Amino acid sequence: MKRIVISRNNLPVRLPMPLTISLGLLLDRLDAPGWVWGVAGTAMAIIWISAIILLASEEEKEVLK
């Protein structure tokens, strides 16, 4: 079953790019150990995969013009 969402023409893209960049910069600033980078990378991979699956399984609907 597809979710009905507002068209991309009416809303900005909902990909987690700002979160990914911010997390990378934060970990670099805190000089995080390698295992923290691994955990954060795995979490971000799961978030990206779920975001792409959600984008692929939604149906767009136009807002009143």
Buried (B, 14 or more C-beta within 10 A) or exposed (E): EEEEBEEEEEEEEEEBEEEBEEBBEEBEEEEBEEEEBEEBBEEBEEBBEEBEEEEEEBEBEEEEE
